[in-house]
Amino acid sequence: MPKFGVLIPPSMIPAGPSTWLLLTLLLCVGTVPERASAQTRPQSAAANVTTNGTDPPSWLFPIDELNHSLPGWLRVGGEYRNRFEGPLGVGFSNANDSYLLDRLRVRLAIEPRQWLRFFGEVQDARVLFNGQIATSAAYQDTWTLWQAYAQFGTSTAGWIDGLAGRQVLAFGDERVIGPSDWSNVGRTFNLVRVDLHHPGYRVSFLCSSVVPAGDAHSHGAIPGDNLHAIYASFDSIIPHASFEPYLFWHLAPDNLVLPETLGRGHLSEVTIGLHVKGILPRDFDYDTEFDWQTGSLGRYSVDAWAGYASVGKTLSNTAGLPRIFVEGNYASGTKNPGGRRWNTFDQLYPSNHNKYGFADLVGRRNLEQFRVGVEEKIGNRLSLKQAFEGFWLATSGDNFYASSGAIAVPAKPGSSRHIGNELDLISEYKINKGLSIGFGYGHMFAGGFLKTATQGHDYSYPYAYLEYNFSKSRSRTPR
């Protein structure tokens, strides 16, 4: 049977090495033995390259074809993402930029027994053509060991499993612990983890150290920077809801300048939290999470808290099944930095994207936020979201913190607490199960604080992206 292809001019291909590796993997479809596919699928299905619904054509996923020819205990996979960003008003000044964020992940799973699994993943993340934006650790980390662990037992059967190595962590809505996957580099942890599970509940125990950012191949953990946790999830305590209490103990040495410590001394901080998310009659839903922090930061006594609440309703009798929602966020700040009490909430290691604005300007520290919006699902492929939100400093005596948790703009005591208002327009289209594109625009209208403490320019964030998963699935690692 003749084979057809598309010739892509070299000038249209981004220059990153990960892009060339992706093209090489796509070309591998011609090397997969035909008889391997014939043995696993009916002849008519193997010959049919057109699909119904969201099933993609088989030629688009050569790695799936390769897996058909491999033994059942060995699987390869990966994903590729390329995103254009063109921010205007960088640093709330008149500076503009445009660049590509290029990221490739390639993974290997070996499962010689049902109760034994080895998993490895490498990542190549690069920023290309940037001018104003620095080539920092948030944007570039070339050819690094992203995940590598051994798992004993399974997360879906039995009542216990254990894991040791390097892994992505994601709990609840990822407001406290998450991989920060929208960022080009993301986040993983070196850890030892044990999960107890049974239908209706799961309890995770872990000792971990965050993998530090930086353009290095292996990233050794920072001695003394540790996060210990107990995270539980119950499905039957509240009807039609998940009930998730947790406790985190964060330790960091006094010689480490982190957004959490700012060089103020040794950190020993306990976060006690509860996340509850469920559905209500008449197509209402709710989501809420509250955290309290205590402990010490050098000479300071830690006493901080944060809370989030959201209520939504799906208009099921309307075309597109739109969901309207209202949200409120609060994270405490320190009113008197010269005192003995530290009240600035430590956001730990969250996935902040799209929780405090799509432009990712705001972190969960010294913050008041109010948001309203609409989400639409049009068919099985197109998702839309429109949101408008306002941001205020919880106290004018503390700083304005970025999405990373670092100081974005130093405090201006006595100035307006109003940071600004943001408008977000978001769209995602799933071409098929493994390929999707997205477009969006976020605009921050500078408020009184930004006009006083910076040049006061508005900030705009247009973007467009393409995501391709080698094996038609977005699954990353067992929960």
DRENZA-573539 format. One record per residue (C-alpha): x, y, z; residue in one letter. Coordinates in steps of 0.02 Angstrom, whole numbers, plus 32768, in hexadecimal, padded with zeros to 4 digits. Layout:
DRENZA-573539
XYZA
...
//
This chain:
DRENZA-573539
800080008000M
804B80AA7FD3P
807481218061K
805E81DC8059F
80AE826680C0G
80BB832280D0V
8159838180AAL
817A8408812DI
81F3849280FDP
8286849A8177P
826385538195S
81BD852681E8M
820C84B18269I
824584F98312P
82FF84E4832BA
82FB848883D3G
834E83DD83D9P
82B283958428S
825083C0838BT
82C9835C831FW
82B982C78395L
81FC82D38387L
820582CF82C9L
8279823982D3T
81FA81DC8340L
816F820482C5L
81D681BE8236L
81EC811C8297C
813E80E58260V
818C809C81C5G
81FD802B822DT
81747FD58293V
81547F248256P
80AD7F1681FBE
808D7E678242R
80927EA982F4A
7FFB7F1782D1S
7FA17E8E8274A
7FB27E188308Q
7F627E928381T
7ED87EE08315R
7E5E7EA38290P
7E997EBC81DEQ
7E0C7F3581B7S
7E367FA2824CA
7EF07FA38224A
7ECF7FDA8171A
7E55806481A0N
7EAE810981BEV
7E0F816F81D4T
7DB7816C827AT
7D13819F82C7N
7CFB821A8356G
7D9F824683AAT
7DFE81A7837AD
7E9D81E08321P
7EE8818F8286P
7F66810982B2S
7FF281558248W
7FF481EE82BAL
802E8183834DF
80C381188319P
80EF80FA83D1I
804A809C83E5D
807D80308352E
8127801583A2L
80D67FE08447N
80707F5E83EAH
81137F0A83B8S
81627F128465L
81467E9584F3P
80B47EBE8564G
81257EEB85F7W
817F7F758596L
81308019855BR
817580BB8515V
811C81618508G
812E821B8515G
80E782C384EAE
81188361848EY
80DB841284A9R
810484B1844BN
80BB85568487R
80CA86068444F
80BD869584C0E
80BF874E8496G
80B487B28539P
809C886E852FL
80C788DC85C3G
8149886A8612V
816988A286C4G
80D7891C86B2F
814989878645S
814989AB858AN
81B589108566A
8170888A84F1N
81AD87DE84BFD
818087458457S
81CB86978462Y
81AD85DC8450L
81A9856184E0L
81DE84B684A2D
81CD841A850FR
81E7836184EEL
81CF82D38569R
81FB821E8542V
81CE819485BCR
81EE80DA85D5L
818A80648645A
81C37FB48673I
81477F4586D0E
818F7E9586E3P
810A7E6A8766R
80607EB0878EQ
80A57EEC8835W
814A7F3087F2L
81607FC68780R
81F6802E874BF
81D680D686FAF
824D815486ABG
823381F7864EE
82AA82788605V
827B832A85D8Q
82C483AB8563D
827B845A8580A
82B884F48523R
828885A98503V
82AB85E98454L
82B486988407F
829686F284ADN
82D387A484C7G
828F87F48565Q
8269875185C0I
83058706860DA
833A865485E2T
831786218695S
82F7857C86EEA
823B859386D8A
824E858F861BY
82E5852285F3Q
8329847E8637D
837B841785AFT
837E835985B2W
835E833A8669T
832482A186C7L
826F82D386E5W
822C8235873AQ
827B81908771A
8230811D87F3Y
820A806B8825A
815A803F885EQ
812F7FA788C6F
80777F7888C3G
7FF77FD38858T
7F9380718874S
7EF2801E8835T
7EF27F728889A
7F147F308937G
7F1D7FA289CDW
7FD27FE189CEI
805B80148957D
81048067896DG
816F80D388FDL
822081188904A
827B818B888DG
824C822A882FR
8195824B8809Q
811582CF87DFV
809F82F58871L
7FEC832F885AA
7F6C833988E7F
7EBB837B88E0G
7EA984148872D
7F66842E887EE
7F5284D188DFR
7FD38494895DV
8036840A8904I
803D83F48847G
80B483E387B3P
809884948770S
8088844486C5D
805C84E48665W
810A85268687S
818884EA8609N
81F2848A8686V
81778454870EG
819E840487B5R
81CA835887FBT
8200831388A4F
8280829688E3N
821B822E895CL
81EB819289B9V
812F817589B8R
80B480F689FDV
7FFA80F689CED
7F70809B8A2AL
7ED5808689BFH
7E2F802F89B6H
7D8C8058895CP
7D5380FA89ABG
7DF7813A89F1Y
7EB0815889D4R
7F3581928A4EV
7FE381C58A13S
807E81D38A81F
811A82208A37L
81C482698A5FC
820582D489D0S
8278835D8992S
824983CC8900V
82BC83BC8869V
83108468885AP
82FF84CC87BBA
839384E58749G
83D984AE86A2D
842A840C86DFA
841A835586B0H
83F683038757S
83CF838A87DBH
8405834B8885G
8393837A8916A
83C1840C8987I
83F583C78A33P
837983F88ABAG
82F184338A43D
826C83B08A68N
81B0839B8A5EL
815A83128AC3H
80A182F38AA8A
800582908AD0I
7F7A82A68A52Y
7ED3824A8A5FA
7E3E824189EBS
7D9481FA8A1BF
7CFE81E689A7D
7C7681B78A23S
7C8182368AB2I
7C1B82B98A54I
7B9C827E89D0P
7BD3829B891DH
7C7682ED8954A
7D2D82CD8974S
7D6B82F78A23F
7E2783118A2BE
7E7F833F8ACFP
7F3C83508ACBY
7FD783868B2AL
807D83C48AE3F
811C83E68B44W
819584558AE4H
824B84678B1CL
82CF84D68ACDA
837E85098B0AP
83A985BD8B37D
842C85CB8AADN
83AC85AB8A24L
835B864189D1V
82B08600899EL
820F8660897CP
81D3860F8A1FE
8265864B8A8AT
82AD86E58A34L
834D86C88A95G
82F786E88B3DR
833286478B90G
830C85908BA8H
8259855F8B7AL
81F484DD8BD9S
814184F08BA1E
80A684828BB0V
801384978B38T
7F6C844A8B6CI
7EE9844C8AE4G
7E43840B8AA5L
7E05840089F2H
7D4E83D789CFV
7D0783CC891FK
7C5C838B88EBG
7BB9839E888EI
7B1083DD88CAL
7A5D83CA888BP
7A21842E87F4R
7ACC8423879DD
7B28848B881FF
7BDA84628852D
7C5384A488D4Y
7D0C84A188FCD
7D5E84E2899AT
7E0884D689EEE
7E4D85218A8FF
7EFD851E8AD6D
7F4B85568B7BW
800685628B97Q
806985648C38T
8120854E8C68G
81BA85BC8C60S
821F861E8BE1L
82C186568C32G
829086CD8CBER
81DC86D48C7EY
814786708CBCS
80E286358C25V
802786548C29D
7FDA86598B7AA
7F41861A8B20W
7EEE86118A76A
7E4085E58A38G
7DE885C68994Y
7D3185AC8968A
7CD8859488C2S
7C2385768891V
7BEC854B87E1G
7B5185188782K
7B4584BB86DCT
7AB784F8866DL
7A8B844C862BS
79F8848685C0N
7A638500855ET
7ACB84DC84C2A
7B8284C384ECG
7B5C849085A1L
7BA6853185E7P
7BDC8537869DR
7BDB85DC86F9I
7C4685EE8794F
7C768666881FV
7D1886558883E
7D6E86AA8914G
7E2286998951N
7E8086D989E8Y
7F3586C18A21A
7F77871F8AB6S
8007879B8AB7G
807A87E28B3BT
8041888D8B79K
80DF88B28BDDN
817D88638B93P
81E088AD8C24G
817B884F8CA6G
8189879E8CE7R
80F8874D8C8BR
810487118BD7W
805887128B86N
808387008ACDT
8037865F8A8EF
80B485E28A47D
806385A089A7Q
80D8850889A9L
80E284B588FDY
803F84D4889EP
800584D387EBS
7FCA858887E9N
7FA285978731H
7EEE85C9870DN
7EC585D487C7K
7EF9868987E2Y
7EE886C6872FG
7F218677868EF
7FB086F38678A
800886A58710D
8036874A8761L
7FF38728880FV
802386AC8897G
7FC3866C892FR
801786E189ABR
7FD6878689F3N
7F42877C897DL
7E88879F896FE
7E37876788CDQ
7D8587638889F
7D5C870D87E4R
7CC186EF877AV
7CBB869186D6G
7C69861B865AV
7CA785758615E
7C5D8522857AE
7C6F84738532K
7C41846E847AI
7C3983B98446G
7CC583478480N
7D5383B0843BR
7D41846A8458L
7D4F84BA8504S
7D3E85758525L
7D5285DF85C1K
7D39869785E5Q
7D6486E18690A
7D75878A86E3F
7DCB87A38789E
7E0B88258801G
7EA8881C886DF
7ED38878890EW
7F61886C898AL
7F2388218A2EA
7F8E88A68A84T
7FEC89398A39S
807C89198AB3G
80AF887B8A56D
80EF885C89A5N
8095882F8905F
80CA877A88E0Y
80DA87278836A
809086808805S
8136862D8836S
8126867188E7G
81B986E988D2A
81A587A588EAI
816387F4884BA
815688A7888CV
819688E08938P
811B892589B5A
80E689DC89B0K
809789FA8A5BP
80098A758A54G
7FE88A5C899AS
7F4A8A14894FS
7F2E895A896DR
7EDF894488C1H
7F5888E38852I
7EE988E287B8G
7E6188888756N
7E7A87FE86D8E
7E1687C18642L
7E3687108602D
7DF986C3855EL
7E2B860B854AI
7E0A858584C8S
7E4384D184ADE
7E1B845F841BY
7E3D83A38424K
7E62836B8374I
7E6482B783B0N
7E928254844CK
7F49827F8442G
7F51832683E9L
7F0C83CE8422S
7F2584878402I
7EFB851E846AG
7EF085DA845CF
7ED4866084DEG
7EEA8710851AY
7EFD875985C8G
7F03881385F0H
7F2D88618699M
7EEA891286AEF
7F6489648727A
7F14899E87CAG
7F478A228847G
7FD489BC8894F
8029899487EEL
80178A4787B3K
806F8A828851T
80F489FA8866A
812089DC87ADT
81168A388707Q
805E8A08870CG
804C89BE865EH
7FC5893C863DD
8001888C8617Y
7FC288218587S
7FE18768856FY
7FB2871D84C5P
7FE4866884A7Y
7FC885D28435A
8001851F844FY
800384708407L
800B83D28473E
80308326842DY
802F82868493N
808B81F48446F
801181728486S
7F6581C6847AK
7F5B81DB8537S
7F86826A85ACR
7FA781F78640S
804F821D868FR
806981B38728T
7FFF815387A6P
7FAA81BF8829R
//
